[in-house]
């Protein structure tokens, strides 16, 4: 089993985290523009959207990406 180097793990982290930040920013803008307050019942719906829709998409993209010098392979 091959371990990732520090810089390889930084590449993967950057790939995932900047998309998380971007999606969080967009969801925050939509929430603010719609006038939804965080203490209203819509907040759990927005969180569920992020956790169950956006995160699986981002993880799938991260696993399929060919990084410089390495790539992930899922073994079943």
mmCIF file of the N, C-alpha and C atoms, coordinates in Angstrom:
data_MODEL
# 
_entry.id   MODEL 
# 
loop_
_atom_site.group_PDB 
_atom_site.id 
_atom_site.type_symbol 
_atom_site.label_atom_id 
_atom_site.label_alt_id 
_atom_site.label_comp_id 
_atom_site.label_asym_id 
_atom_site.label_entity_id 
_atom_site.label_seq_id 
_atom_site.pdbx_PDB_ins_code 
_atom_site.Cartn_x 
_atom_site.Cartn_y 
_atom_site.Cartn_z 
_atom_site.occupancy 
_atom_site.B_iso_or_equiv 
_atom_site.pdbx_formal_charge 
_atom_site.auth_seq_id 
_atom_site.auth_comp_id 
_atom_site.auth_asym_id 
_atom_site.auth_atom_id 
_atom_site.pdbx_PDB_model_num 
ATOM 1   N N  . UNK A 1 1  ? 0.836   -1.169 0.000   1.00 0.00 ? 1  UNK A N  1 
ATOM 2   C CA . UNK A 1 1  ? 0.000   0.000  0.000   1.00 0.00 ? 1  UNK A CA 1 
ATOM 3   C C  . UNK A 1 1  ? 0.884   1.237  0.000   1.00 0.00 ? 1  UNK A C  1 
ATOM 4   N N  . UNK A 1 2  ? 0.615   2.157  -0.905  1.00 0.00 ? 2  UNK A N  1 
ATOM 5   C CA . UNK A 1 2  ? 1.403   3.377  -1.017  1.00 0.00 ? 2  UNK A CA 1 
ATOM 6   C C  . UNK A 1 2  ? 0.775   4.488  -0.189  1.00 0.00 ? 2  UNK A C  1 
ATOM 7   N N  . UNK A 1 3  ? 1.605   5.189  0.530   1.00 0.00 ? 3  UNK A N  1 
ATOM 8   C CA . UNK A 1 3  ? 1.136   6.329  1.303   1.00 0.00 ? 3  UNK A CA 1 
ATOM 9   C C  . UNK A 1 3  ? 1.366   7.605  0.513   1.00 0.00 ? 3  UNK A C  1 
ATOM 10  N N  . UNK A 1 4  ? 0.482   8.565  0.703   1.00 0.00 ? 4  UNK A N  1 
ATOM 11  C CA . UNK A 1 4  ? 0.642   9.855  0.052   1.00 0.00 ? 4  UNK A CA 1 
ATOM 12  C C  . UNK A 1 4  ? 1.742   10.651 0.743   1.00 0.00 ? 4  UNK A C  1 
ATOM 13  N N  . UNK A 1 5  ? 2.487   11.392 -0.064  1.00 0.00 ? 5  UNK A N  1 
ATOM 14  C CA . UNK A 1 5  ? 3.442   12.312 0.533   1.00 0.00 ? 5  UNK A CA 1 
ATOM 15  C C  . UNK A 1 5  ? 2.678   13.522 1.064   1.00 0.00 ? 5  UNK A C  1 
ATOM 16  N N  . UNK A 1 6  ? 3.388   14.365 1.771   1.00 0.00 ? 6  UNK A N  1 
ATOM 17  C CA . UNK A 1 6  ? 2.748   15.561 2.333   1.00 0.00 ? 6  UNK A CA 1 
ATOM 18  C C  . UNK A 1 6  ? 2.183   16.440 1.229   1.00 0.00 ? 6  UNK A C  1 
ATOM 19  N N  . UNK A 1 7  ? 2.951   16.652 0.159   1.00 0.00 ? 7  UNK A N  1 
ATOM 20  C CA . UNK A 1 7  ? 2.500   17.525 -0.919  1.00 0.00 ? 7  UNK A CA 1 
ATOM 21  C C  . UNK A 1 7  ? 1.359   16.907 -1.720  1.00 0.00 ? 7  UNK A C  1 
ATOM 22  N N  . UNK A 1 8  ? 1.346   15.594 -1.846  1.00 0.00 ? 8  UNK A N  1 
ATOM 23  C CA . UNK A 1 8  ? 0.225   14.934 -2.518  1.00 0.00 ? 8  UNK A CA 1 
ATOM 24  C C  . UNK A 1 8  ? -1.050  15.084 -1.698  1.00 0.00 ? 8  UNK A C  1 
ATOM 25  N N  . UNK A 1 9  ? -0.942  14.962 -0.384  1.00 0.00 ? 9  UNK A N  1 
ATOM 26  C CA . UNK A 1 9  ? -2.129  15.155 0.447   1.00 0.00 ? 9  UNK A CA 1 
ATOM 27  C C  . UNK A 1 9  ? -2.598  16.604 0.406   1.00 0.00 ? 9  UNK A C  1 
ATOM 28  N N  . UNK A 1 10 ? -1.677  17.553 0.266   1.00 0.00 ? 10 UNK A N  1 
ATOM 29  C CA . UNK A 1 10 ? -2.071  18.953 0.095   1.00 0.00 ? 10 UNK A CA 1 
ATOM 30  C C  . UNK A 1 10 ? -2.836  19.160 -1.212  1.00 0.00 ? 10 UNK A C  1 
ATOM 31  N N  . UNK A 1 11 ? -2.413  18.495 -2.265  1.00 0.00 ? 11 UNK A N  1 
ATOM 32  C CA . UNK A 1 11 ? -3.116  18.610 -3.550  1.00 0.00 ? 11 UNK A CA 1 
ATOM 33  C C  . UNK A 1 11 ? -4.558  18.113 -3.440  1.00 0.00 ? 11 UNK A C  1 
ATOM 34  N N  . UNK A 1 12 ? -4.729  16.977 -2.791  1.00 0.00 ? 12 UNK A N  1 
ATOM 35  C CA . UNK A 1 12 ? -6.075  16.425 -2.632  1.00 0.00 ? 12 UNK A CA 1 
ATOM 36  C C  . UNK A 1 12 ? -6.912  17.313 -1.730  1.00 0.00 ? 12 UNK A C  1 
ATOM 37  N N  . UNK A 1 13 ? -6.325  17.772 -0.637  1.00 0.00 ? 13 UNK A N  1 
ATOM 38  C CA . UNK A 1 13 ? -7.065  18.652 0.282   1.00 0.00 ? 13 UNK A CA 1 
ATOM 39  C C  . UNK A 1 13 ? -7.487  19.934 -0.408  1.00 0.00 ? 13 UNK A C  1 
ATOM 40  N N  . UNK A 1 14 ? -6.590  20.537 -1.165  1.00 0.00 ? 14 UNK A N  1 
ATOM 41  C CA . UNK A 1 14 ? -6.926  21.769 -1.863  1.00 0.00 ? 14 UNK A CA 1 
ATOM 42  C C  . UNK A 1 14 ? -8.050  21.524 -2.868  1.00 0.00 ? 14 UNK A C  1 
ATOM 43  N N  . UNK A 1 15 ? -7.986  20.406 -3.588  1.00 0.00 ? 15 UNK A N  1 
ATOM 44  C CA . UNK A 1 15 ? -9.019  20.086 -4.569  1.00 0.00 ? 15 UNK A CA 1 
ATOM 45  C C  . UNK A 1 15 ? -10.393 20.023 -3.927  1.00 0.00 ? 15 UNK A C  1 
ATOM 46  N N  . UNK A 1 16 ? -10.489 19.404 -2.758  1.00 0.00 ? 16 UNK A N  1 
ATOM 47  C CA . UNK A 1 16 ? -11.778 19.244 -2.085  1.00 0.00 ? 16 UNK A CA 1 
ATOM 48  C C  . UNK A 1 16 ? -12.188 20.524 -1.355  1.00 0.00 ? 16 UNK A C  1 
ATOM 49  N N  . UNK A 1 17 ? -11.272 21.123 -0.616  1.00 0.00 ? 17 UNK A N  1 
ATOM 50  C CA . UNK A 1 17 ? -11.654 22.218 0.273   1.00 0.00 ? 17 UNK A CA 1 
ATOM 51  C C  . UNK A 1 17 ? -12.059 23.490 -0.457  1.00 0.00 ? 17 UNK A C  1 
ATOM 52  N N  . UNK A 1 18 ? -11.396 23.850 -1.566  1.00 0.00 ? 18 UNK A N  1 
ATOM 53  C CA . UNK A 1 18 ? -11.818 25.088 -2.204  1.00 0.00 ? 18 UNK A CA 1 
ATOM 54  C C  . UNK A 1 18 ? -13.201 24.939 -2.811  1.00 0.00 ? 18 UNK A C  1 
ATOM 55  N N  . UNK A 1 19 ? -13.581 23.739 -3.215  1.00 0.00 ? 19 UNK A N  1 
ATOM 56  C CA . UNK A 1 19 ? -14.931 23.526 -3.731  1.00 0.00 ? 19 UNK A CA 1 
ATOM 57  C C  . UNK A 1 19 ? -15.956 23.549 -2.595  1.00 0.00 ? 19 UNK A C  1 
ATOM 58  N N  . UNK A 1 20 ? -15.570 23.042 -1.422  1.00 0.00 ? 20 UNK A N  1 
ATOM 59  C CA . UNK A 1 20 ? -16.461 23.123 -0.267  1.00 0.00 ? 20 UNK A CA 1 
ATOM 60  C C  . UNK A 1 20 ? -16.694 24.575 0.111   1.00 0.00 ? 20 UNK A C  1 
ATOM 61  N N  . UNK A 1 21 ? -15.612 25.354 0.145   1.00 0.00 ? 21 UNK A N  1 
ATOM 62  C CA . UNK A 1 21 ? -15.754 26.767 0.487   1.00 0.00 ? 21 UNK A CA 1 
ATOM 63  C C  . UNK A 1 21 ? -16.610 27.501 -0.531  1.00 0.00 ? 21 UNK A C  1 
ATOM 64  N N  . UNK A 1 22 ? -16.419 27.201 -1.807  1.00 0.00 ? 22 UNK A N  1 
ATOM 65  C CA . UNK A 1 22 ? -17.206 27.841 -2.854  1.00 0.00 ? 22 UNK A CA 1 
ATOM 66  C C  . UNK A 1 22 ? -18.681 27.471 -2.738  1.00 0.00 ? 22 UNK A C  1 
ATOM 67  N N  . UNK A 1 23 ? -18.980 26.196 -2.526  1.00 0.00 ? 23 UNK A N  1 
ATOM 68  C CA . UNK A 1 23 ? -20.378 25.788 -2.410  1.00 0.00 ? 23 UNK A CA 1 
ATOM 69  C C  . UNK A 1 23 ? -21.017 26.364 -1.154  1.00 0.00 ? 23 UNK A C  1 
ATOM 70  N N  . UNK A 1 24 ? -20.251 26.457 -0.056  1.00 0.00 ? 24 UNK A N  1 
ATOM 71  C CA . UNK A 1 24 ? -20.769 27.072 1.163   1.00 0.00 ? 24 UNK A CA 1 
ATOM 72  C C  . UNK A 1 24 ? -21.062 28.547 0.938   1.00 0.00 ? 24 UNK A C  1 
ATOM 73  N N  . UNK A 1 25 ? -20.185 29.232 0.226   1.00 0.00 ? 25 UNK A N  1 
ATOM 74  C CA . UNK A 1 25 ? -20.387 30.642 -0.076  1.00 0.00 ? 25 UNK A CA 1 
ATOM 75  C C  . UNK A 1 25 ? -21.633 30.843 -0.931  1.00 0.00 ? 25 UNK A C  1 
ATOM 76  N N  . UNK A 1 26 ? -21.803 30.006 -1.951  1.00 0.00 ? 26 UNK A N  1 
ATOM 77  C CA . UNK A 1 26 ? -22.981 30.119 -2.829  1.00 0.00 ? 26 UNK A CA 1 
ATOM 78  C C  . UNK A 1 26 ? -24.261 29.821 -2.049  1.00 0.00 ? 26 UNK A C  1 
ATOM 79  N N  . UNK A 1 27 ? -24.257 28.771 -1.226  1.00 0.00 ? 27 UNK A N  1 
ATOM 80  C CA . UNK A 1 27 ? -25.436 28.478 -0.412  1.00 0.00 ? 27 UNK A CA 1 
ATOM 81  C C  . UNK A 1 27 ? -25.729 29.609 0.570   1.00 0.00 ? 27 UNK A C  1 
ATOM 82  N N  . UNK A 1 28 ? -24.685 30.227 1.120   1.00 0.00 ? 28 UNK A N  1 
ATOM 83  C CA . UNK A 1 28 ? -24.876 31.368 2.006   1.00 0.00 ? 28 UNK A CA 1 
ATOM 84  C C  . UNK A 1 28 ? -25.466 32.558 1.286   1.00 0.00 ? 28 UNK A C  1 
ATOM 85  N N  . UNK A 1 29 ? -25.011 32.806 0.059   1.00 0.00 ? 29 UNK A N  1 
ATOM 86  C CA . UNK A 1 29 ? -25.584 33.903 -0.731  1.00 0.00 ? 29 UNK A CA 1 
ATOM 87  C C  . UNK A 1 29 ? -27.052 33.654 -1.053  1.00 0.00 ? 29 UNK A C  1 
ATOM 88  N N  . UNK A 1 30 ? -27.364 32.431 -1.422  1.00 0.00 ? 30 UNK A N  1 
ATOM 89  C CA . UNK A 1 30 ? -28.757 32.095 -1.725  1.00 0.00 ? 30 UNK A CA 1 
ATOM 90  C C  . UNK A 1 30 ? -29.616 32.254 -0.485  1.00 0.00 ? 30 UNK A C  1 
ATOM 91  N N  . UNK A 1 31 ? -29.104 31.806 0.645   1.00 0.00 ? 31 UNK A N  1 
ATOM 92  C CA . UNK A 1 31 ? -29.840 31.926 1.901   1.00 0.00 ? 31 UNK A CA 1 
ATOM 93  C C  . UNK A 1 31 ? -30.059 33.392 2.271   1.00 0.00 ? 31 UNK A C  1 
ATOM 94  N N  . UNK A 1 32 ? -29.011 34.204 2.128   1.00 0.00 ? 32 UNK A N  1 
ATOM 95  C CA . UNK A 1 32 ? -29.129 35.623 2.471   1.00 0.00 ? 32 UNK A CA 1 
ATOM 96  C C  . UNK A 1 32 ? -30.057 36.355 1.504   1.00 0.00 ? 32 UNK A C  1 
ATOM 97  N N  . UNK A 1 33 ? -29.947 36.039 0.239   1.00 0.00 ? 33 UNK A N  1 
ATOM 98  C CA . UNK A 1 33 ? -30.785 36.710 -0.770  1.00 0.00 ? 33 UNK A CA 1 
ATOM 99  C C  . UNK A 1 33 ? -32.252 36.337 -0.591  1.00 0.00 ? 33 UNK A C  1 
ATOM 100 N N  . UNK A 1 34 ? -32.521 35.116 -0.174  1.00 0.00 ? 34 UNK A N  1 
ATOM 101 C CA . UNK A 1 34 ? -33.900 34.683 0.030   1.00 0.00 ? 34 UNK A CA 1 
ATOM 102 C C  . UNK A 1 34 ? -34.456 35.173 1.358   1.00 0.00 ? 34 UNK A C  1 
ATOM 103 N N  . UNK A 1 35 ? -33.595 35.736 2.207   1.00 0.00 ? 35 UNK A N  1 
ATOM 104 C CA . UNK A 1 35 ? -34.051 36.239 3.494   1.00 0.00 ? 35 UNK A CA 1 
ATOM 105 C C  . UNK A 1 35 ? -34.325 35.159 4.518   1.00 0.00 ? 35 UNK A C  1 
ATOM 106 N N  . UNK A 1 36 ? -33.682 34.017 4.369   1.00 0.00 ? 36 UNK A N  1 
ATOM 107 C CA . UNK A 1 36 ? -33.882 32.908 5.306   1.00 0.00 ? 36 UNK A CA 1 
ATOM 108 C C  . UNK A 1 36 ? -32.965 33.124 6.508   1.00 0.00 ? 36 UNK A C  1 
ATOM 109 N N  . UNK A 1 37 ? -33.534 33.123 7.679   1.00 0.00 ? 37 UNK A N  1 
ATOM 110 C CA . UNK A 1 37 ? -32.744 33.256 8.902   1.00 0.00 ? 37 UNK A CA 1 
ATOM 111 C C  . UNK A 1 37 ? -32.265 31.884 9.335   1.00 0.00 ? 37 UNK A C  1 
ATOM 112 N N  . UNK A 1 38 ? -31.130 31.853 10.013  1.00 0.00 ? 38 UNK A N  1 
ATOM 113 C CA . UNK A 1 38 ? -30.542 30.577 10.410  1.00 0.00 ? 38 UNK A CA 1 
ATOM 114 C C  . UNK A 1 38 ? -31.322 29.871 11.510  1.00 0.00 ? 38 UNK A C  1 
ATOM 115 N N  . UNK A 1 39 ? -32.178 30.605 12.228  1.00 0.00 ? 39 UNK A N  1 
ATOM 116 C CA . UNK A 1 39 ? -32.954 29.936 13.265  1.00 0.00 ? 39 UNK A CA 1 
ATOM 117 C C  . UNK A 1 39 ? -34.276 29.391 12.735  1.00 0.00 ? 39 UNK A C  1 
ATOM 118 N N  . UNK A 1 40 ? -34.508 29.549 11.457  1.00 0.00 ? 40 UNK A N  1 
ATOM 119 C CA . UNK A 1 40 ? -35.722 29.007 10.849  1.00 0.00 ? 40 UNK A CA 1 
ATOM 120 C C  . UNK A 1 40 ? -35.515 27.537 10.489  1.00 0.00 ? 40 UNK A C  1 
ATOM 121 N N  . UNK A 1 41 ? -36.581 26.826 10.188  1.00 0.00 ? 41 UNK A N  1 
ATOM 122 C CA . UNK A 1 41 ? -36.435 25.388 9.909   1.00 0.00 ? 41 UNK A CA 1 
ATOM 123 C C  . UNK A 1 41 ? -35.740 25.070 8.582   1.00 0.00 ? 41 UNK A C  1 
ATOM 124 N N  . UNK A 1 42 ? -35.380 26.073 7.794   1.00 0.00 ? 42 UNK A N  1 
ATOM 125 C CA . UNK A 1 42 ? -34.705 25.810 6.527   1.00 0.00 ? 42 UNK A CA 1 
ATOM 126 C C  . UNK A 1 42 ? -33.224 25.488 6.700   1.00 0.00 ? 42 UNK A C  1 
ATOM 127 N N  . UNK A 1 43 ? -32.668 25.850 7.825   1.00 0.00 ? 43 UNK A N  1 
ATOM 128 C CA . UNK A 1 43 ? -31.246 25.628 8.051   1.00 0.00 ? 43 UNK A CA 1 
ATOM 129 C C  . UNK A 1 43 ? -30.878 24.141 8.014   1.00 0.00 ? 43 UNK A C  1 
ATOM 130 N N  . UNK A 1 44 ? -31.637 23.230 8.638   1.00 0.00 ? 44 UNK A N  1 
ATOM 131 C CA . UNK A 1 44 ? -31.296 21.803 8.494   1.00 0.00 ? 44 UNK A CA 1 
ATOM 132 C C  . UNK A 1 44 ? -31.430 21.297 7.057   1.00 0.00 ? 44 UNK A C  1 
ATOM 133 N N  . UNK A 1 45 ? -32.338 21.870 6.305   1.00 0.00 ? 45 UNK A N  1 
ATOM 134 C CA . UNK A 1 45 ? -32.496 21.468 4.904   1.00 0.00 ? 45 UNK A CA 1 
ATOM 135 C C  . UNK A 1 45 ? -31.262 21.874 4.107   1.00 0.00 ? 45 UNK A C  1 
ATOM 136 N N  . UNK A 1 46 ? -30.760 23.062 4.366   1.00 0.00 ? 46 UNK A N  1 
ATOM 137 C CA . UNK A 1 46 ? -29.567 23.535 3.660   1.00 0.00 ? 46 UNK A CA 1 
ATOM 138 C C  . UNK A 1 46 ? -28.356 22.695 4.053   1.00 0.00 ? 46 UNK A C  1 
ATOM 139 N N  . UNK A 1 47 ? -28.234 22.366 5.328   1.00 0.00 ? 47 UNK A N  1 
ATOM 140 C CA . UNK A 1 47 ? -27.130 21.518 5.779   1.00 0.00 ? 47 UNK A CA 1 
ATOM 141 C C  . UNK A 1 47 ? -27.212 20.123 5.156   1.00 0.00 ? 47 UNK A C  1 
ATOM 142 N N  . UNK A 1 48 ? -28.397 19.568 5.084   1.00 0.00 ? 48 UNK A N  1 
ATOM 143 C CA . UNK A 1 48 ? -28.572 18.246 4.481   1.00 0.00 ? 48 UNK A CA 1 
ATOM 144 C C  . UNK A 1 48 ? -28.223 18.278 2.996   1.00 0.00 ? 48 UNK A C  1 
ATOM 145 N N  . UNK A 1 49 ? -28.579 19.363 2.328   1.00 0.00 ? 49 UNK A N  1 
ATOM 146 C CA . UNK A 1 49 ? -28.226 19.517 0.919   1.00 0.00 ? 49 UNK A CA 1 
ATOM 147 C C  . UNK A 1 49 ? -26.716 19.482 0.746   1.00 0.00 ? 49 UNK A C  1 
ATOM 148 N N  . UNK A 1 50 ? -26.007 20.179 1.603   1.00 0.00 ? 50 UNK A N  1 
ATOM 149 C CA . UNK A 1 50 ? -24.551 20.198 1.518   1.00 0.00 ? 50 UNK A CA 1 
ATOM 150 C C  . UNK A 1 50 ? -23.932 18.854 1.821   1.00 0.00 ? 50 UNK A C  1 
ATOM 151 N N  . UNK A 1 51 ? -24.429 18.193 2.862   1.00 0.00 ? 51 UNK A N  1 
ATOM 152 C CA . UNK A 1 51 ? -23.815 16.937 3.305   1.00 0.00 ? 51 UNK A CA 1 
ATOM 153 C C  . UNK A 1 51 ? -24.161 15.770 2.387   1.00 0.00 ? 51 UNK A C  1 
ATOM 154 N N  . UNK A 1 52 ? -25.413 15.681 1.962   1.00 0.00 ? 52 UNK A N  1 
ATOM 155 C CA . UNK A 1 52 ? -25.854 14.496 1.213   1.00 0.00 ? 52 UNK A CA 1 
ATOM 156 C C  . UNK A 1 52 ? -25.872 14.670 -0.295  1.00 0.00 ? 52 UNK A C  1 
ATOM 157 N N  . UNK A 1 53 ? -25.703 15.887 -0.785  1.00 0.00 ? 53 UNK A N  1 
ATOM 158 C CA . UNK A 1 53 ? -25.693 16.096 -2.236  1.00 0.00 ? 53 UNK A CA 1 
ATOM 159 C C  . UNK A 1 53 ? -24.334 16.606 -2.704  1.00 0.00 ? 53 UNK A C  1 
ATOM 160 N N  . UNK A 1 54 ? -23.840 17.667 -2.093  1.00 0.00 ? 54 UNK A N  1 
ATOM 161 C CA . UNK A 1 54 ? -22.618 18.299 -2.587  1.00 0.00 ? 54 UNK A CA 1 
ATOM 162 C C  . UNK A 1 54 ? -21.371 17.487 -2.222  1.00 0.00 ? 54 UNK A C  1 
ATOM 163 N N  . UNK A 1 55 ? -21.269 17.026 -0.981  1.00 0.00 ? 55 UNK A N  1 
ATOM 164 C CA . UNK A 1 55 ? -20.072 16.280 -0.571  1.00 0.00 ? 55 UNK A CA 1 
ATOM 165 C C  . UNK A 1 55 ? -19.852 14.988 -1.351  1.00 0.00 ? 55 UNK A C  1 
ATOM 166 N N  . UNK A 1 56 ? -20.869 14.155 -1.604  1.00 0.00 ? 56 UNK A N  1 
ATOM 167 C CA . UNK A 1 56 ? -20.608 12.963 -2.422  1.00 0.00 ? 56 UNK A CA 1 
ATOM 168 C C  . UNK A 1 56 ? -20.145 13.298 -3.837  1.00 0.00 ? 56 UNK A C  1 
ATOM 169 N N  . UNK A 1 57 ? -20.661 14.382 -4.395  1.00 0.00 ? 57 UNK A N  1 
ATOM 170 C CA . UNK A 1 57 ? -20.214 14.798 -5.725  1.00 0.00 ? 57 UNK A CA 1 
ATOM 171 C C  . UNK A 1 57 ? -18.753 15.215 -5.680  1.00 0.00 ? 57 UNK A C  1 
ATOM 172 N N  . UNK A 1 58 ? -18.377 16.002 -4.674  1.00 0.00 ? 58 UNK A N  1 
ATOM 173 C CA . UNK A 1 58 ? -16.991 16.447 -4.559  1.00 0.00 ? 58 UNK A CA 1 
ATOM 174 C C  . UNK A 1 58 ? -16.034 15.279 -4.330  1.00 0.00 ? 58 UNK A C  1 
ATOM 175 N N  . UNK A 1 59 ? -16.427 14.326 -3.506  1.00 0.00 ? 59 UNK A N  1 
ATOM 176 C CA . UNK A 1 59 ? -15.561 13.172 -3.269  1.00 0.00 ? 59 UNK A CA 1 
ATOM 177 C C  . UNK A 1 59 ? -15.414 12.311 -4.518  1.00 0.00 ? 59 UNK A C  1 
ATOM 178 N N  . UNK A 1 60 ? -16.485 12.159 -5.267  1.00 0.00 ? 60 UNK A N  1 
ATOM 179 C CA . UNK A 1 60 ? -16.391 11.407 -6.520  1.00 0.00 ? 60 UNK A CA 1 
ATOM 180 C C  . UNK A 1 60 ? -15.447 12.100 -7.504  1.00 0.00 ? 60 UNK A C  1 
ATOM 181 N N  . UNK A 1 61 ? -15.545 13.426 -7.589  1.00 0.00 ? 61 UNK A N  1 
ATOM 182 C CA . UNK A 1 61 ? -14.644 14.176 -8.466  1.00 0.00 ? 61 UNK A CA 1 
ATOM 183 C C  . UNK A 1 61 ? -13.191 14.052 -8.013  1.00 0.00 ? 61 UNK A C  1 
ATOM 184 N N  . UNK A 1 62 ? -12.964 14.098 -6.697  1.00 0.00 ? 62 UNK A N  1 
ATOM 185 C CA . UNK A 1 62 ? -11.602 13.987 -6.172  1.00 0.00 ? 62 UNK A CA 1 
ATOM 186 C C  . UNK A 1 62 ? -11.003 12.617 -6.455  1.00 0.00 ? 62 UNK A C  1 
ATOM 187 N N  . UNK A 1 63 ? -11.816 11.570 -6.387  1.00 0.00 ? 63 UNK A N  1 
ATOM 188 C CA . UNK A 1 63 ? -11.302 10.226 -6.647  1.00 0.00 ? 63 UNK A CA 1 
ATOM 189 C C  . UNK A 1 63 ? -11.039 9.980  -8.125  1.00 0.00 ? 63 UNK A C  1 
ATOM 190 N N  . UNK A 1 64 ? -11.795 10.617 -9.001  1.00 0.00 ? 64 UNK A N  1 
ATOM 191 C CA . UNK A 1 64 ? -11.617 10.407 -10.439 1.00 0.00 ? 64 UNK A CA 1 
ATOM 192 C C  . UNK A 1 64 ? -10.505 11.253 -11.050 1.00 0.00 ? 64 UNK A C  1 
ATOM 193 N N  . UNK A 1 65 ? -10.095 12.301 -10.364 1.00 0.00 ? 65 UNK A N  1 
ATOM 194 C CA . UNK A 1 65 ? -9.100  13.216 -10.907 1.00 0.00 ? 65 UNK A CA 1 
ATOM 195 C C  . UNK A 1 65 ? -7.739  12.545 -11.000 1.00 0.00 ? 65 UNK A C  1 
ATOM 196 N N  . UNK A 1 66 ? -7.026  12.825 -12.083 1.00 0.00 ? 66 UNK A N  1 
ATOM 197 C CA . UNK A 1 66 ? -5.653  12.368 -12.249 1.00 0.00 ? 66 UNK A CA 1 
ATOM 198 C C  . UNK A 1 66 ? -4.733  13.499 -11.790 1.00 0.00 ? 66 UNK A C  1 
ATOM 199 N N  . UNK A 1 67 ? -4.114  13.326 -10.642 1.00 0.00 ? 67 UNK A N  1 
ATOM 200 C CA . UNK A 1 67 ? -3.201  14.318 -10.099 1.00 0.00 ? 67 UNK A CA 1 
ATOM 201 C C  . UNK A 1 67 ? -1.838  14.138 -10.742 1.00 0.00 ? 67 UNK A C  1 
ATOM 202 N N  . UNK A 1 68 ? -0.976  15.133 -10.586 1.00 0.00 ? 68 UNK A N  1 
ATOM 203 C CA . UNK A 1 68 ? 0.387   15.022 -11.123 1.00 0.00 ? 68 UNK A CA 1 
ATOM 204 C C  . UNK A 1 68 ? 1.160   13.965 -10.348 1.00 0.00 ? 68 UNK A C  1 
ATOM 205 N N  . UNK A 1 69 ? 1.438   12.865 -10.991 1.00 0.00 ? 69 UNK A N  1 
ATOM 206 C CA . UNK A 1 69 ? 2.251   11.830 -10.383 1.00 0.00 ? 69 UNK A CA 1 
ATOM 207 C C  . UNK A 1 69 ? 1.494   10.727 -9.656  1.00 0.00 ? 69 UNK A C  1 
ATOM 208 N N  . UNK A 1 70 ? 0.209   10.881 -9.459  1.00 0.00 ? 70 UNK A N  1 
ATOM 209 C CA . UNK A 1 70 ? -0.537  9.835  -8.776  1.00 0.00 ? 70 UNK A CA 1 
ATOM 210 C C  . UNK A 1 70 ? -2.025  9.973  -9.094  1.00 0.00 ? 70 UNK A C  1 
ATOM 211 N N  . UNK A 1 71 ? -2.760  8.925  -8.764  1.00 0.00 ? 71 UNK A N  1 
ATOM 212 C CA . UNK A 1 71 ? -4.205  8.937  -8.853  1.00 0.00 ? 71 UNK A CA 1 
ATOM 213 C C  . UNK A 1 71 ? -4.737  7.920  -7.853  1.00 0.00 ? 71 UNK A C  1 
ATOM 214 N N  . UNK A 1 72 ? -6.006  8.073  -7.505  1.00 0.00 ? 72 UNK A N  1 
ATOM 215 C CA . UNK A 1 72 ? -6.628  7.136  -6.572  1.00 0.00 ? 72 UNK A CA 1 
ATOM 216 C C  . UNK A 1 72 ? -7.243  5.988  -7.354  1.00 0.00 ? 72 UNK A C  1 
ATOM 217 N N  . UNK A 1 73 ? -7.207  4.822  -6.770  1.00 0.00 ? 73 UNK A N  1 
ATOM 218 C CA . UNK A 1 73 ? -7.852  3.663  -7.349  1.00 0.00 ? 73 UNK A CA 1 
ATOM 219 C C  . UNK A 1 73 ? -8.689  2.995  -6.265  1.00 0.00 ? 73 UNK A C  1 
ATOM 220 N N  . UNK A 1 74 ? -9.956  2.852  -6.524  1.00 0.00 ? 74 UNK A N  1 
ATOM 221 C CA . UNK A 1 74 ? -10.844 2.215  -5.564  1.00 0.00 ? 74 UNK A CA 1 
ATOM 222 C C  . UNK A 1 74 ? -10.818 0.711  -5.802  1.00 0.00 ? 74 UNK A C  1 
ATOM 223 N N  . UNK A 1 75 ? -10.545 -0.030 -4.746  1.00 0.00 ? 75 UNK A N  1 
ATOM 224 C CA . UNK A 1 75 ? -10.446 -1.484 -4.838  1.00 0.00 ? 75 UNK A CA 1 
ATOM 225 C C  . UNK A 1 75 ? -11.581 -2.059 -3.999  1.00 0.00 ? 75 UNK A C  1 
ATOM 226 N N  . UNK A 1 76 ? -12.356 -2.957 -4.588  1.00 0.00 ? 76 UNK A N  1 
ATOM 227 C CA . UNK A 1 76 ? -13.467 -3.581 -3.875  1.00 0.00 ? 76 UNK A CA 1 
ATOM 228 C C  . UNK A 1 76 ? -13.154 -4.998 -3.515  1.00 0.00 ? 76 UNK A C  1 
# 
